[in-house]
Amino acid sequence: MTPMKISVFRPNSLSERKAIEEARRVIAESTRVLEIHPLPETFLGRQTHRPIPLLGDQEN
């Protein structure tokens, strides 16, 4: 088995460094927002409101 080659990216220009800094800022902000807000309700069978009856619909 041959060892995998690992490449390390090293920014060499100011624009690349700014792009990396911005990406890290966005990731940090996204992580903060996800930690603050609760997880969404994903149970499909849960009813949070009664459906609005349409004309012609009759309940038995």
mmCIF file as Biopython writes it, N, C-alpha, C and O atoms, coordinates in Angstrom:
data_model
#
loop_
_atom_site.group_PDB
_atom_site.id
_atom_site.type_symbol
_atom_site.label_atom_id
_atom_site.label_alt_id
_atom_site.label_comp_id
_atom_site.label_asym_id
_atom_site.label_entity_id
_atom_site.label_seq_id
_atom_site.pdbx_PDB_ins_code
_atom_site.Cartn_x
_atom_site.Cartn_y
_atom_site.Cartn_z
_atom_site.occupancy
_atom_site.B_iso_or_equiv
_atom_site.auth_seq_id
_atom_site.auth_asym_id
_atom_site.pdbx_PDB_model_num
ATOM 1   N N  . MET A ? 1  ? 0.852   -1.173 0.000  1.0 0.0 1  A 1 
ATOM 2   C CA . MET A ? 1  ? 0.000   0.000  0.000  1.0 0.0 1  A 1 
ATOM 3   C C  . MET A ? 1  ? 0.901   1.241  0.000  1.0 0.0 1  A 1 
ATOM 4   O O  . MET A ? 1  ? 1.831   1.341  0.801  1.0 0.0 1  A 1 
ATOM 5   N N  . THR A ? 2  ? 0.620   2.170  -0.893 1.0 0.0 2  A 1 
ATOM 6   C CA . THR A ? 2  ? 1.428   3.383  -0.968 1.0 0.0 2  A 1 
ATOM 7   C C  . THR A ? 2  ? 0.820   4.456  -0.078 1.0 0.0 2  A 1 
ATOM 8   O O  . THR A ? 2  ? -0.403  4.566  0.015  1.0 0.0 2  A 1 
ATOM 9   N N  . PRO A ? 3  ? 1.658   5.242  0.572  1.0 0.0 3  A 1 
ATOM 10  C CA . PRO A ? 3  ? 1.126   6.309  1.430  1.0 0.0 3  A 1 
ATOM 11  C C  . PRO A ? 3  ? 0.466   7.404  0.590  1.0 0.0 3  A 1 
ATOM 12  O O  . PRO A ? 3  ? 0.891   7.693  -0.529 1.0 0.0 3  A 1 
ATOM 13  N N  . MET A ? 4  ? -0.579  8.004  1.154  1.0 0.0 4  A 1 
ATOM 14  C CA . MET A ? 4  ? -1.279  9.092  0.455  1.0 0.0 4  A 1 
ATOM 15  C C  . MET A ? 4  ? -0.458  10.367 0.530  1.0 0.0 4  A 1 
ATOM 16  O O  . MET A ? 4  ? 0.196   10.640 1.537  1.0 0.0 4  A 1 
ATOM 17  N N  . LYS A ? 5  ? -0.497  11.125 -0.515 1.0 0.0 5  A 1 
ATOM 18  C CA . LYS A ? 5  ? 0.187   12.408 -0.531 1.0 0.0 5  A 1 
ATOM 19  C C  . LYS A ? 5  ? -0.739  13.454 0.080  1.0 0.0 5  A 1 
ATOM 20  O O  . LYS A ? 5  ? -1.901  13.562 -0.313 1.0 0.0 5  A 1 
ATOM 21  N N  . ILE A ? 6  ? -0.236  14.212 1.026  1.0 0.0 6  A 1 
ATOM 22  C CA . ILE A ? 6  ? -1.022  15.254 1.680  1.0 0.0 6  A 1 
ATOM 23  C C  . ILE A ? 6  ? -0.509  16.604 1.199  1.0 0.0 6  A 1 
ATOM 24  O O  . ILE A ? 6  ? 0.672   16.921 1.339  1.0 0.0 6  A 1 
ATOM 25  N N  . SER A ? 7  ? -1.403  17.382 0.638  1.0 0.0 7  A 1 
ATOM 26  C CA . SER A ? 7  ? -1.029  18.715 0.169  1.0 0.0 7  A 1 
ATOM 27  C C  . SER A ? 7  ? -1.471  19.750 1.189  1.0 0.0 7  A 1 
ATOM 28  O O  . SER A ? 7  ? -2.573  19.668 1.732  1.0 0.0 7  A 1 
ATOM 29  N N  . VAL A ? 8  ? -0.617  20.713 1.445  1.0 0.0 8  A 1 
ATOM 30  C CA . VAL A ? 8  ? -0.934  21.797 2.362  1.0 0.0 8  A 1 
ATOM 31  C C  . VAL A ? 8  ? -0.990  23.082 1.550  1.0 0.0 8  A 1 
ATOM 32  O O  . VAL A ? 8  ? -0.028  23.436 0.867  1.0 0.0 8  A 1 
ATOM 33  N N  . PHE A ? 9  ? -2.121  23.781 1.628  1.0 0.0 9  A 1 
ATOM 34  C CA . PHE A ? 9  ? -2.277  25.030 0.893  1.0 0.0 9  A 1 
ATOM 35  C C  . PHE A ? 9  ? -1.718  26.170 1.722  1.0 0.0 9  A 1 
ATOM 36  O O  . PHE A ? 9  ? -2.105  26.363 2.874  1.0 0.0 9  A 1 
ATOM 37  N N  . ARG A ? 10 ? -0.821  26.910 1.136  1.0 0.0 10 A 1 
ATOM 38  C CA . ARG A ? 10 ? -0.255  28.079 1.794  1.0 0.0 10 A 1 
ATOM 39  C C  . ARG A ? 10 ? -0.530  29.291 0.915  1.0 0.0 10 A 1 
ATOM 40  O O  . ARG A ? 10 ? 0.010   29.402 -0.185 1.0 0.0 10 A 1 
ATOM 41  N N  . PRO A ? 11 ? -1.375  30.204 1.404  1.0 0.0 11 A 1 
ATOM 42  C CA . PRO A ? 11 ? -1.681  31.384 0.598  1.0 0.0 11 A 1 
ATOM 43  C C  . PRO A ? 11 ? -0.425  32.227 0.381  1.0 0.0 11 A 1 
ATOM 44  O O  . PRO A ? 11 ? 0.364   32.450 1.299  1.0 0.0 11 A 1 
ATOM 45  N N  . ASN A ? 12 ? -0.268  32.681 -0.845 1.0 0.0 12 A 1 
ATOM 46  C CA . ASN A ? 12 ? 0.927   33.465 -1.132 1.0 0.0 12 A 1 
ATOM 47  C C  . ASN A ? 12 ? 0.596   34.890 -1.565 1.0 0.0 12 A 1 
ATOM 48  O O  . ASN A ? 12 ? 1.500   35.679 -1.841 1.0 0.0 12 A 1 
ATOM 49  N N  . SER A ? 13 ? -0.669  35.221 -1.626 1.0 0.0 13 A 1 
ATOM 50  C CA . SER A ? 13 ? -1.011  36.595 -1.970 1.0 0.0 13 A 1 
ATOM 51  C C  . SER A ? 13 ? -2.008  37.143 -0.945 1.0 0.0 13 A 1 
ATOM 52  O O  . SER A ? 13 ? -2.670  36.392 -0.228 1.0 0.0 13 A 1 
ATOM 53  N N  . LEU A ? 14 ? -2.090  38.442 -0.903 1.0 0.0 14 A 1 
ATOM 54  C CA . LEU A ? 14 ? -2.979  39.099 0.052  1.0 0.0 14 A 1 
ATOM 55  C C  . LEU A ? 14 ? -4.435  38.751 -0.222 1.0 0.0 14 A 1 
ATOM 56  O O  . LEU A ? 14 ? -5.207  38.566 0.719  1.0 0.0 14 A 1 
ATOM 57  N N  . SER A ? 15 ? -4.826  38.658 -1.486 1.0 0.0 15 A 1 
ATOM 58  C CA . SER A ? 15 ? -6.221  38.342 -1.807 1.0 0.0 15 A 1 
ATOM 59  C C  . SER A ? 15 ? -6.584  36.930 -1.353 1.0 0.0 15 A 1 
ATOM 60  O O  . SER A ? 15 ? -7.698  36.699 -0.883 1.0 0.0 15 A 1 
ATOM 61  N N  . GLU A ? 16 ? -5.655  35.986 -1.489 1.0 0.0 16 A 1 
ATOM 62  C CA . GLU A ? 16 ? -5.922  34.630 -1.013 1.0 0.0 16 A 1 
ATOM 63  C C  . GLU A ? 16 ? -6.057  34.607 0.504  1.0 0.0 16 A 1 
ATOM 64  O O  . GLU A ? 16 ? -6.918  33.908 1.038  1.0 0.0 16 A 1 
ATOM 65  N N  . ARG A ? 17 ? -5.231  35.348 1.188  1.0 0.0 17 A 1 
ATOM 66  C CA . ARG A ? 17 ? -5.319  35.403 2.650  1.0 0.0 17 A 1 
ATOM 67  C C  . ARG A ? 17 ? -6.628  36.028 3.098  1.0 0.0 17 A 1 
ATOM 68  O O  . ARG A ? 17 ? -7.241  35.562 4.058  1.0 0.0 17 A 1 
ATOM 69  N N  . LYS A ? 18 ? -7.061  37.080 2.414  1.0 0.0 18 A 1 
ATOM 70  C CA . LYS A ? 18 ? -8.333  37.722 2.768  1.0 0.0 18 A 1 
ATOM 71  C C  . LYS A ? 18 ? -9.498  36.777 2.510  1.0 0.0 18 A 1 
ATOM 72  O O  . LYS A ? 18 ? -10.450 36.739 3.290  1.0 0.0 18 A 1 
ATOM 73  N N  . ALA A ? 19 ? -9.432  36.015 1.425  1.0 0.0 19 A 1 
ATOM 74  C CA . ALA A ? 19 ? -10.502 35.060 1.124  1.0 0.0 19 A 1 
ATOM 75  C C  . ALA A ? 19 ? -10.579 33.986 2.202  1.0 0.0 19 A 1 
ATOM 76  O O  . ALA A ? 19 ? -11.670 33.593 2.614  1.0 0.0 19 A 1 
ATOM 77  N N  . ILE A ? 20 ? -9.429  33.516 2.655  1.0 0.0 20 A 1 
ATOM 78  C CA . ILE A ? 20 ? -9.406  32.499 3.713  1.0 0.0 20 A 1 
ATOM 79  C C  . ILE A ? 20 ? -9.922  33.080 5.024  1.0 0.0 20 A 1 
ATOM 80  O O  . ILE A ? 20 ? -10.678 32.416 5.734  1.0 0.0 20 A 1 
ATOM 81  N N  . GLU A ? 21 ? -9.534  34.288 5.352  1.0 0.0 21 A 1 
ATOM 82  C CA . GLU A ? 21 ? -10.028 34.937 6.569  1.0 0.0 21 A 1 
ATOM 83  C C  . GLU A ? 21 ? -11.544 35.108 6.518  1.0 0.0 21 A 1 
ATOM 84  O O  . GLU A ? 21 ? -12.228 34.889 7.517  1.0 0.0 21 A 1 
ATOM 85  N N  . GLU A ? 22 ? -12.068 35.498 5.358  1.0 0.0 22 A 1 
ATOM 86  C CA . GLU A ? 22 ? -13.513 35.668 5.209  1.0 0.0 22 A 1 
ATOM 87  C C  . GLU A ? 22 ? -14.229 34.328 5.349  1.0 0.0 22 A 1 
ATOM 88  O O  . GLU A ? 22 ? -15.272 34.249 5.997  1.0 0.0 22 A 1 
ATOM 89  N N  . ALA A ? 23 ? -13.683 33.284 4.752  1.0 0.0 23 A 1 
ATOM 90  C CA . ALA A ? 23 ? -14.292 31.956 4.868  1.0 0.0 23 A 1 
ATOM 91  C C  . ALA A ? 23 ? -14.314 31.499 6.324  1.0 0.0 23 A 1 
ATOM 92  O O  . ALA A ? 23 ? -15.311 30.943 6.785  1.0 0.0 23 A 1 
ATOM 93  N N  . ARG A ? 24 ? -13.233 31.729 7.041  1.0 0.0 24 A 1 
ATOM 94  C CA . ARG A ? 24 ? -13.191 31.355 8.464  1.0 0.0 24 A 1 
ATOM 95  C C  . ARG A ? 24 ? -14.191 32.168 9.276  1.0 0.0 24 A 1 
ATOM 96  O O  . ARG A ? 24 ? -14.814 31.637 10.195 1.0 0.0 24 A 1 
ATOM 97  N N  . ARG A ? 25 ? -14.354 33.452 8.947  1.0 0.0 25 A 1 
ATOM 98  C CA . ARG A ? 25 ? -15.318 34.297 9.649  1.0 0.0 25 A 1 
ATOM 99  C C  . ARG A ? 25 ? -16.733 33.787 9.417  1.0 0.0 25 A 1 
ATOM 100 O O  . ARG A ? 25 ? -17.531 33.707 10.351 1.0 0.0 25 A 1 
ATOM 101 N N  . VAL A ? 26 ? -17.042 33.441 8.163  1.0 0.0 26 A 1 
ATOM 102 C CA . VAL A ? 26 ? -18.386 32.948 7.834  1.0 0.0 26 A 1 
ATOM 103 C C  . VAL A ? 26 ? -18.653 31.615 8.535  1.0 0.0 26 A 1 
ATOM 104 O O  . VAL A ? 26 ? -19.756 31.392 9.035  1.0 0.0 26 A 1 
ATOM 105 N N  . ILE A ? 27 ? -17.669 30.741 8.576  1.0 0.0 27 A 1 
ATOM 106 C CA . ILE A ? 27 ? -17.834 29.457 9.260  1.0 0.0 27 A 1 
ATOM 107 C C  . ILE A ? 27 ? -18.074 29.678 10.753 1.0 0.0 27 A 1 
ATOM 108 O O  . ILE A ? 27 ? -18.936 29.026 11.342 1.0 0.0 27 A 1 
ATOM 109 N N  . ALA A ? 28 ? -17.325 30.583 11.363 1.0 0.0 28 A 1 
ATOM 110 C CA . ALA A ? 28 ? -17.499 30.861 12.791 1.0 0.0 28 A 1 
ATOM 111 C C  . ALA A ? 28 ? -18.884 31.438 13.066 1.0 0.0 28 A 1 
ATOM 112 O O  . ALA A ? 28 ? -19.539 31.041 14.029 1.0 0.0 28 A 1 
ATOM 113 N N  . GLU A ? 29 ? -19.331 32.361 12.239 1.0 0.0 29 A 1 
ATOM 114 C CA . GLU A ? 29 ? -20.667 32.957 12.411 1.0 0.0 29 A 1 
ATOM 115 C C  . GLU A ? 29 ? -21.755 31.903 12.226 1.0 0.0 29 A 1 
ATOM 116 O O  . GLU A ? 29 ? -22.719 31.866 12.990 1.0 0.0 29 A 1 
ATOM 117 N N  . SER A ? 30 ? -21.607 31.050 11.220 1.0 0.0 30 A 1 
ATOM 118 C CA . SER A ? 30 ? -22.597 29.992 10.980 1.0 0.0 30 A 1 
ATOM 119 C C  . SER A ? 30 ? -22.668 29.032 12.157 1.0 0.0 30 A 1 
ATOM 120 O O  . SER A ? 30 ? -23.755 28.622 12.566 1.0 0.0 30 A 1 
ATOM 121 N N  . THR A ? 31 ? -21.521 28.677 12.695 1.0 0.0 31 A 1 
ATOM 122 C CA . THR A ? 31 ? -21.482 27.790 13.852 1.0 0.0 31 A 1 
ATOM 123 C C  . THR A ? 31 ? -22.168 28.436 15.048 1.0 0.0 31 A 1 
ATOM 124 O O  . THR A ? 31 ? -22.911 27.776 15.774 1.0 0.0 31 A 1 
ATOM 125 N N  . ARG A ? 32 ? -21.920 29.722 15.254 1.0 0.0 32 A 1 
ATOM 126 C CA . ARG A ? 32 ? -22.548 30.438 16.367 1.0 0.0 32 A 1 
ATOM 127 C C  . ARG A ? 32 ? -24.068 30.448 16.217 1.0 0.0 32 A 1 
ATOM 128 O O  . ARG A ? 32 ? -24.787 30.202 17.185 1.0 0.0 32 A 1 
ATOM 129 N N  . VAL A ? 33 ? -24.557 30.732 15.012 1.0 0.0 33 A 1 
ATOM 130 C CA . VAL A ? 33 ? -26.003 30.775 14.778 1.0 0.0 33 A 1 
ATOM 131 C C  . VAL A ? 33 ? -26.618 29.397 15.000 1.0 0.0 33 A 1 
ATOM 132 O O  . VAL A ? 33 ? -27.684 29.289 15.605 1.0 0.0 33 A 1 
ATOM 133 N N  . LEU A ? 34 ? -25.966 28.350 14.521 1.0 0.0 34 A 1 
ATOM 134 C CA . LEU A ? 34 ? -26.501 27.006 14.699 1.0 0.0 34 A 1 
ATOM 135 C C  . LEU A ? 34 ? -26.524 26.585 16.163 1.0 0.0 34 A 1 
ATOM 136 O O  . LEU A ? 34 ? -27.399 25.820 16.568 1.0 0.0 34 A 1 
ATOM 137 N N  . GLU A ? 35 ? -25.585 27.068 16.956 1.0 0.0 35 A 1 
ATOM 138 C CA . GLU A ? 35 ? -25.571 26.725 18.382 1.0 0.0 35 A 1 
ATOM 139 C C  . GLU A ? 35 ? -26.650 27.472 19.150 1.0 0.0 35 A 1 
ATOM 140 O O  . GLU A ? 35 ? -27.175 26.943 20.130 1.0 0.0 35 A 1 
ATOM 141 N N  . ILE A ? 36 ? -26.997 28.688 18.733 1.0 0.0 36 A 1 
ATOM 142 C CA . ILE A ? 36 ? -27.982 29.502 19.445 1.0 0.0 36 A 1 
ATOM 143 C C  . ILE A ? 36 ? -29.404 29.008 19.202 1.0 0.0 36 A 1 
ATOM 144 O O  . ILE A ? 36 ? -30.191 28.908 20.143 1.0 0.0 36 A 1 
ATOM 145 N N  . HIS A ? 37 ? -29.739 28.701 17.962 1.0 0.0 37 A 1 
ATOM 146 C CA . HIS A ? 37 ? -31.109 28.359 17.598 1.0 0.0 37 A 1 
ATOM 147 C C  . HIS A ? 37 ? -31.383 26.872 17.814 1.0 0.0 37 A 1 
ATOM 148 O O  . HIS A ? 37 ? -30.510 26.038 17.574 1.0 0.0 37 A 1 
ATOM 149 N N  . PRO A ? 38 ? -32.581 26.543 18.262 1.0 0.0 38 A 1 
ATOM 150 C CA . PRO A ? 38 ? -32.914 25.137 18.486 1.0 0.0 38 A 1 
ATOM 151 C C  . PRO A ? 38 ? -33.030 24.381 17.160 1.0 0.0 38 A 1 
ATOM 152 O O  . PRO A ? 38 ? -33.207 24.974 16.096 1.0 0.0 38 A 1 
ATOM 153 N N  . LEU A ? 39 ? -32.925 23.068 17.262 1.0 0.0 39 A 1 
ATOM 154 C CA . LEU A ? 39 ? -33.082 22.239 16.075 1.0 0.0 39 A 1 
ATOM 155 C C  . LEU A ? 39 ? -34.520 22.320 15.579 1.0 0.0 39 A 1 
ATOM 156 O O  . LEU A ? 39 ? -35.439 22.433 16.390 1.0 0.0 39 A 1 
ATOM 157 N N  . PRO A ? 40 ? -34.738 22.264 14.276 1.0 0.0 40 A 1 
ATOM 158 C CA . PRO A ? 40 ? -36.105 22.330 13.750 1.0 0.0 40 A 1 
ATOM 159 C C  . PRO A ? 40 ? -36.872 21.037 14.055 1.0 0.0 40 A 1 
ATOM 160 O O  . PRO A ? 40 ? -36.278 19.971 14.216 1.0 0.0 40 A 1 
ATOM 161 N N  . GLU A ? 41 ? -38.179 21.153 14.130 1.0 0.0 41 A 1 
ATOM 162 C CA . GLU A ? 41 ? -39.049 20.006 14.329 1.0 0.0 41 A 1 
ATOM 163 C C  . GLU A ? 41 ? -39.168 19.273 13.004 1.0 0.0 41 A 1 
ATOM 164 O O  . GLU A ? 41 ? -39.579 19.860 12.004 1.0 0.0 41 A 1 
ATOM 165 N N  . THR A ? 42 ? -38.816 18.012 12.990 1.0 0.0 42 A 1 
ATOM 166 C CA . THR A ? 42 ? -38.830 17.275 11.733 1.0 0.0 42 A 1 
ATOM 167 C C  . THR A ? 42 ? -39.804 16.105 11.740 1.0 0.0 42 A 1 
ATOM 168 O O  . THR A ? 42 ? -39.854 15.340 10.777 1.0 0.0 42 A 1 
ATOM 169 N N  . PHE A ? 43 ? -40.583 15.952 12.819 1.0 0.0 43 A 1 
ATOM 170 C CA . PHE A ? 43 ? -41.548 14.860 12.864 1.0 0.0 43 A 1 
ATOM 171 C C  . PHE A ? 43 ? -42.711 15.198 11.948 1.0 0.0 43 A 1 
ATOM 172 O O  . PHE A ? 43 ? -43.463 16.130 12.230 1.0 0.0 43 A 1 
ATOM 173 N N  . LEU A ? 44 ? -42.874 14.456 10.851 1.0 0.0 44 A 1 
ATOM 174 C CA . LEU A ? 44 ? -43.865 14.792 9.834  1.0 0.0 44 A 1 
ATOM 175 C C  . LEU A ? 44 ? -45.302 14.582 10.298 1.0 0.0 44 A 1 
ATOM 176 O O  . LEU A ? 44 ? -46.213 15.211 9.760  1.0 0.0 44 A 1 
ATOM 177 N N  . GLY A ? 45 ? -45.524 13.722 11.271 1.0 0.0 45 A 1 
ATOM 178 C CA . GLY A ? 45 ? -46.879 13.441 11.713 1.0 0.0 45 A 1 
ATOM 179 C C  . GLY A ? 45 ? -47.434 14.449 12.705 1.0 0.0 45 A 1 
ATOM 180 O O  . GLY A ? 45 ? -48.626 14.409 13.010 1.0 0.0 45 A 1 
ATOM 181 N N  . ARG A ? 46 ? -46.604 15.353 13.218 1.0 0.0 46 A 1 
ATOM 182 C CA . ARG A ? 46 ? -47.056 16.296 14.228 1.0 0.0 46 A 1 
ATOM 183 C C  . ARG A ? 46 ? -47.908 17.388 13.568 1.0 0.0 46 A 1 
ATOM 184 O O  . ARG A ? 46 ? -47.530 17.952 12.542 1.0 0.0 46 A 1 
ATOM 185 N N  . GLN A ? 47 ? -49.054 17.670 14.172 1.0 0.0 47 A 1 
ATOM 186 C CA . GLN A ? 47 ? -49.917 18.745 13.674 1.0 0.0 47 A 1 
ATOM 187 C C  . GLN A ? 47 ? -49.797 19.928 14.618 1.0 0.0 47 A 1 
ATOM 188 O O  . GLN A ? 47 ? -50.061 19.806 15.814 1.0 0.0 47 A 1 
ATOM 189 N N  . THR A ? 48 ? -49.402 21.062 14.084 1.0 0.0 48 A 1 
ATOM 190 C CA . THR A ? 48 ? -49.272 22.253 14.909 1.0 0.0 48 A 1 
ATOM 191 C C  . THR A ? 48 ? -50.478 23.171 14.762 1.0 0.0 48 A 1 
ATOM 192 O O  . THR A ? 48 ? -50.619 24.127 15.524 1.0 0.0 48 A 1 
ATOM 193 N N  . HIS A ? 49 ? -51.342 22.900 13.802 1.0 0.0 49 A 1 
ATOM 194 C CA . HIS A ? 49 ? -52.560 23.703 13.616 1.0 0.0 49 A 1 
ATOM 195 C C  . HIS A ? 49 ? -53.597 22.841 12.911 1.0 0.0 49 A 1 
ATOM 196 O O  . HIS A ? 49 ? -53.269 21.842 12.272 1.0 0.0 49 A 1 
ATOM 197 N N  . ARG A ? 50 ? -54.847 23.248 13.040 1.0 0.0 50 A 1 
ATOM 198 C CA . ARG A ? 50 ? -55.925 22.537 12.360 1.0 0.0 50 A 1 
ATOM 199 C C  . ARG A ? 50 ? -56.012 23.047 10.932 1.0 0.0 50 A 1 
ATOM 200 O O  . ARG A ? 50 ? -55.880 24.250 10.708 1.0 0.0 50 A 1 
ATOM 201 N N  . PRO A ? 51 ? -56.229 22.173 9.966  1.0 0.0 51 A 1 
ATOM 202 C CA . PRO A ? 51 ? -56.341 22.618 8.580  1.0 0.0 51 A 1 
ATOM 203 C C  . PRO A ? 51 ? -57.587 23.487 8.380  1.0 0.0 51 A 1 
ATOM 204 O O  . PRO A ? 51 ? -58.609 23.281 9.034  1.0 0.0 51 A 1 
ATOM 205 N N  . ILE A ? 52 ? -57.492 24.433 7.494  1.0 0.0 52 A 1 
ATOM 206 C CA . ILE A ? 52 ? -58.618 25.318 7.175  1.0 0.0 52 A 1 
ATOM 207 C C  . ILE A ? 52 ? -59.583 24.550 6.280  1.0 0.0 52 A 1 
ATOM 208 O O  . ILE A ? 52 ? -59.184 24.050 5.229  1.0 0.0 52 A 1 
ATOM 209 N N  . PRO A ? 53 ? -60.857 24.452 6.686  1.0 0.0 53 A 1 
ATOM 210 C CA . PRO A ? 53 ? -61.814 23.724 5.845  1.0 0.0 53 A 1 
ATOM 211 C C  . PRO A ? 53 ? -62.086 24.485 4.548  1.0 0.0 53 A 1 
ATOM 212 O O  . PRO A ? 53 ? -62.229 25.707 4.544  1.0 0.0 53 A 1 
ATOM 213 N N  . LEU A ? 54 ? -62.154 23.743 3.463  1.0 0.0 54 A 1 
ATOM 214 C CA . LEU A ? 54 ? -62.456 24.337 2.155  1.0 0.0 54 A 1 
ATOM 215 C C  . LEU A ? 54 ? -63.949 24.233 1.883  1.0 0.0 54 A 1 
ATOM 216 O O  . LEU A ? 54 ? -64.635 23.393 2.465  1.0 0.0 54 A 1 
ATOM 217 N N  . LEU A ? 55 ? -64.447 25.085 1.002  1.0 0.0 55 A 1 
ATOM 218 C CA . LEU A ? 55 ? -65.863 25.029 0.645  1.0 0.0 55 A 1 
ATOM 219 C C  . LEU A ? 55 ? -66.185 23.664 0.054  1.0 0.0 55 A 1 
ATOM 220 O O  . LEU A ? 55 ? -65.436 23.149 -0.776 1.0 0.0 55 A 1 
ATOM 221 N N  . GLY A ? 56 ? -67.281 23.089 0.476  1.0 0.0 56 A 1 
ATOM 222 C CA . GLY A ? 56 ? -67.683 21.783 -0.035 1.0 0.0 56 A 1 
ATOM 223 C C  . GLY A ? 56 ? -67.165 20.637 0.802  1.0 0.0 56 A 1 
ATOM 224 O O  . GLY A ? 56 ? -67.643 19.510 0.669  1.0 0.0 56 A 1 
ATOM 225 N N  . ASP A ? 57 ? -66.198 20.897 1.661  1.0 0.0 57 A 1 
ATOM 226 C CA . ASP A ? 57 ? -65.707 19.830 2.557  1.0 0.0 57 A 1 
ATOM 227 C C  . ASP A ? 57 ? -66.651 19.712 3.732  1.0 0.0 57 A 1 
ATOM 228 O O  . ASP A ? 57 ? -67.042 20.715 4.329  1.0 0.0 57 A 1 
ATOM 229 N N  . GLN A ? 58 ? -67.019 18.481 4.064  1.0 0.0 58 A 1 
ATOM 230 C CA . GLN A ? 58 ? -67.887 18.239 5.221  1.0 0.0 58 A 1 
ATOM 231 C C  . GLN A ? 58 ? -67.216 17.208 6.094  1.0 0.0 58 A 1 
ATOM 232 O O  . GLN A ? 58 ? -66.715 16.186 5.626  1.0 0.0 58 A 1 
ATOM 233 N N  . GLU A ? 59 ? -67.221 17.513 7.401  1.0 0.0 59 A 1 
ATOM 234 C CA . GLU A ? 59 ? -66.679 16.545 8.358  1.0 0.0 59 A 1 
ATOM 235 C C  . GLU A ? 59 ? -67.780 15.570 8.725  1.0 0.0 59 A 1 
ATOM 236 O O  . GLU A ? 59 ? -68.930 15.965 8.917  1.0 0.0 59 A 1 
ATOM 237 N N  . ASN A ? 60 ? -67.432 14.302 8.822  1.0 0.0 60 A 1 
ATOM 238 C CA . ASN A ? 60 ? -68.419 13.272 9.195  1.0 0.0 60 A 1 
ATOM 239 C C  . ASN A ? 60 ? -68.335 12.982 10.652 1.0 0.0 60 A 1 
ATOM 240 O O  . ASN A ? 60 ? -69.082 12.146 11.159 1.0 0.0 60 A 1 
#
